[in-house]
Structure formats: structure tokens, C-alpha cells
Amino acid sequence: MRFITTVLLLLWVNYISSQNKDVYLRDFFSSVVHIADSIPATKTIKNKVYEIVLKDPKNGKLKNLNRFKLGTGFFIKKDLDVYLVTAAHVAKNLSINTKLTYQSRDGEKKQIIISELLRENTRSISWIIHPKADVAVLHIPLDIIETDFFKSLHY
């Protein structure tokens, strides 16, 4: 009887322990973001870059052909500083209109645009790109960290 009680107790403790790990993983993944940006498709002819435009043969309407830049990243925190980390090949062609999709701590799907992570009137993204590794880092200003966006993350 003691053996069965001991085994049941160990199973119960293991179950509770696994539930705590699940909460930890959910908190961890709330700092992971999906990065998506749409940029015009281009073609270089005789050293001149052209945007590719599609023309509807029926009505003559023009439509830009876009390429999509997709990637993943995550937020990390060191002391008071927060950074967005991604691959350098993803970061190089992103615009300030790039969308970041993430899951908040309470499980809701949310989006934010990179421009909302920058100071007002910033027209470009100041990535710090490692010279050899395929890693890029964006420092988030302290006043931006105080927003509701960061309060919904666990980093």
C-alpha cells in the first residue's frame, strides 16, 4: 500500500511541476514575435532599379507587386534596457511600418508596428548588426518601455 501511495504522490508532484513549466513556457513565448513586412518587388536593368507593377488587361488598372519579408525575433531585457533581436538578413530590409505579431501573457494575439517602438519622428531603424554573425539588435528607448505593449510581455 505504501508503494502505491508513494507512486501516486510522485505522479501528482510531477503533474504539478509540469504545470509550472507550462506557465514558464507561456511567459517565455510571449517575448517571441513574428515579423512581417511588405516591400515593392524590384528588377534591376542596366544598373537601374525598377519597381514591378502589374497591369490589369481588362481595365488598365495598375497594382504594385510586393515581396514579403518574414522572420522571427524576440525581446530581451538587461537591467533597464530592452532589445528586439532578429537575424541580420531579416532586419536589413525592414521598414518602420513592419508589423510584429506576438502573443500576450494572457494568450491574446496582438500586433505592433516597429515605428511604435521608436522615438517620434524617427524615419529609419537603427539596427546594430554583428559584422560576422547573422544577428541584428534594436535598442528600445526607455520611454517606450513604459507603454502597455511591454506590460503585456514577459521578457
TABELFEN-V346874 format. One record per residue. N is the residue number from 1. RES is the residue in three letters. PSI is psi in whole degrees, 0 to 359 (999 if undefined). D_FIRST is the distance of its C-alpha to the first C-alpha in Angstrom with 2 decimals. Layout:
n=N res=RES psi=PSI d_first=D_FIRST
n=N res=RES psi=PSI d_first=D_FIRST
This chain:
n=1 res=MET psi=320 d_first=0.00
n=2 res=ARG psi=320 d_first=3.80
n=3 res=PHE psi=314 d_first=5.38
n=4 res=ILE psi=318 d_first=5.27
n=5 res=THR psi=318 d_first=6.24
n=6 res=THR psi=315 d_first=8.61
n=7 res=VAL psi=315 d_first=10.00
n=8 res=LEU psi=320 d_first=10.69
n=9 res=LEU psi=317 d_first=12.27
n=10 res=LEU psi=319 d_first=14.30
n=11 res=LEU psi=318 d_first=15.47
n=12 res=TRP psi=316 d_first=16.54
n=13 res=VAL psi=319 d_first=18.38
n=14 res=ASN psi=320 d_first=19.97
n=15 res=TYR psi=315 d_first=21.12
n=16 res=ILE psi=318 d_first=22.72
n=17 res=SER psi=319 d_first=24.28
n=18 res=SER psi=328 d_first=25.77
n=19 res=GLN psi=322 d_first=27.23
n=20 res=ASN psi=322 d_first=28.98
n=21 res=LYS psi=323 d_first=30.42
n=22 res=ASP psi=318 d_first=31.78
n=23 res=VAL psi=318 d_first=33.61
n=24 res=TYR psi=315 d_first=34.98
n=25 res=LEU psi=319 d_first=36.24
n=26 res=ARG psi=319 d_first=37.89
n=27 res=ASP psi=317 d_first=39.64
n=28 res=PHE psi=313 d_first=40.72
n=29 res=PHE psi=348 d_first=42.17
n=30 res=SER psi=346 d_first=44.14
n=31 res=SER psi=356 d_first=46.47
n=32 res=VAL psi=137 d_first=47.17
n=33 res=VAL psi=149 d_first=50.35
n=34 res=HIS psi=130 d_first=52.07
n=35 res=ILE psi=127 d_first=55.75
n=36 res=ALA psi=131 d_first=58.40
n=37 res=ASP psi=147 d_first=62.17
n=38 res=SER psi=123 d_first=65.04
n=39 res=ILE psi=151 d_first=68.18
n=40 res=PRO psi=138 d_first=71.40
n=41 res=ALA psi=140 d_first=71.67
n=42 res=THR psi=162 d_first=74.60
n=43 res=LYS psi=131 d_first=76.80
n=44 res=THR psi=124 d_first=79.02
n=45 res=ILE psi=121 d_first=82.45
n=46 res=LYS psi=50 d_first=85.02
n=47 res=ASN psi=17 d_first=83.10
n=48 res=LYS psi=134 d_first=83.01
n=49 res=VAL psi=130 d_first=79.77
n=50 res=TYR psi=141 d_first=79.84
n=51 res=GLU psi=143 d_first=77.29
n=52 res=ILE psi=126 d_first=76.53
n=53 res=VAL psi=138 d_first=77.42
n=54 res=LEU psi=139 d_first=77.00
n=55 res=LYS psi=126 d_first=79.81
n=56 res=ASP psi=119 d_first=79.35
n=57 res=PRO psi=339 d_first=82.21
n=58 res=LYS psi=314 d_first=82.56
n=59 res=ASN psi=357 d_first=82.97
n=60 res=GLY psi=4 d_first=83.49
n=61 res=LYS psi=143 d_first=80.68
n=62 res=LEU psi=145 d_first=79.22
n=63 res=LYS psi=131 d_first=75.56
n=64 res=ASN psi=141 d_first=74.19
n=65 res=LEU psi=124 d_first=71.91
n=66 res=ASN psi=151 d_first=68.94
n=67 res=ARG psi=154 d_first=66.47
n=68 res=PHE psi=131 d_first=62.99
n=69 res=LYS psi=121 d_first=61.41
n=70 res=LEU psi=149 d_first=57.64
n=71 res=GLY psi=185 d_first=55.09
n=72 res=THR psi=161 d_first=52.11
n=73 res=GLY psi=183 d_first=51.86
n=74 res=PHE psi=157 d_first=49.77
n=75 res=PHE psi=139 d_first=50.40
n=76 res=ILE psi=156 d_first=49.62
n=77 res=LYS psi=135 d_first=50.24
n=78 res=LYS psi=115 d_first=51.39
n=79 res=ASP psi=240 d_first=52.18
n=80 res=LEU psi=353 d_first=54.46
n=81 res=ASP psi=139 d_first=55.49
n=82 res=VAL psi=140 d_first=54.10
n=83 res=TYR psi=147 d_first=54.96
n=84 res=LEU psi=126 d_first=54.78
n=85 res=VAL psi=134 d_first=54.12
n=86 res=THR psi=182 d_first=54.96
n=87 res=ALA psi=144 d_first=56.61
n=88 res=ALA psi=322 d_first=60.28
n=89 res=HIS psi=338 d_first=61.38
n=90 res=VAL psi=315 d_first=59.88
n=91 res=ALA psi=327 d_first=61.35
n=92 res=LYS psi=323 d_first=64.88
n=93 res=ASN psi=18 d_first=66.05
n=94 res=LEU psi=148 d_first=64.18
n=95 res=SER psi=174 d_first=66.25
n=96 res=ILE psi=351 d_first=65.70
n=97 res=ASN psi=7 d_first=64.94
n=98 res=THR psi=136 d_first=61.85
n=99 res=LYS psi=136 d_first=58.84
n=100 res=LEU psi=124 d_first=55.42
n=101 res=THR psi=135 d_first=52.55
n=102 res=TYR psi=170 d_first=49.19
n=103 res=GLN psi=124 d_first=46.08
n=104 res=SER psi=171 d_first=45.79
n=105 res=ARG psi=330 d_first=42.63
n=106 res=ASP psi=11 d_first=42.13
n=107 res=GLY psi=4 d_first=42.41
n=108 res=GLU psi=140 d_first=46.06
n=109 res=LYS psi=128 d_first=48.47
n=110 res=LYS psi=160 d_first=51.43
n=111 res=GLN psi=150 d_first=54.65
n=112 res=ILE psi=151 d_first=57.01
n=113 res=ILE psi=143 d_first=60.28
n=114 res=ILE psi=325 d_first=60.92
n=115 res=SER psi=334 d_first=64.04
n=116 res=GLU psi=349 d_first=61.83
n=117 res=LEU psi=0 d_first=60.28
n=118 res=LEU psi=165 d_first=63.74
n=119 res=ARG psi=152 d_first=66.34
n=120 res=GLU psi=149 d_first=68.85
n=121 res=ASN psi=14 d_first=71.84
n=122 res=THR psi=127 d_first=70.07
n=123 res=ARG psi=350 d_first=71.40
n=124 res=SER psi=164 d_first=69.44
n=125 res=ILE psi=126 d_first=66.03
n=126 res=SER psi=74 d_first=66.03
n=127 res=TRP psi=143 d_first=63.41
n=128 res=ILE psi=113 d_first=62.84
n=129 res=ILE psi=128 d_first=62.65
n=130 res=HIS psi=137 d_first=61.52
n=131 res=PRO psi=336 d_first=64.38
n=132 res=LYS psi=319 d_first=62.29
n=133 res=ALA psi=154 d_first=58.81
n=134 res=ASP psi=64 d_first=58.48
n=135 res=VAL psi=137 d_first=57.30
n=136 res=ALA psi=145 d_first=58.96
n=137 res=VAL psi=136 d_first=58.14
n=138 res=LEU psi=120 d_first=59.52
n=139 res=HIS psi=131 d_first=59.50
n=140 res=ILE psi=125 d_first=58.92
n=141 res=PRO psi=148 d_first=61.15
n=142 res=LEU psi=321 d_first=59.52
n=143 res=ASP psi=335 d_first=61.10
n=144 res=ILE psi=328 d_first=59.55
n=145 res=ILE psi=337 d_first=56.05
n=146 res=GLU psi=358 d_first=56.32
n=147 res=THR psi=166 d_first=56.44
n=148 res=ASP psi=331 d_first=53.80
n=149 res=PHE psi=309 d_first=53.27
n=150 res=PHE psi=337 d_first=51.66
n=151 res=LYS psi=339 d_first=49.69
n=152 res=SER psi=357 d_first=47.85
n=153 res=LEU psi=160 d_first=46.89
n=154 res=HIS psi=107 d_first=44.31
n=155 res=TYR psi=999 d_first=45.91
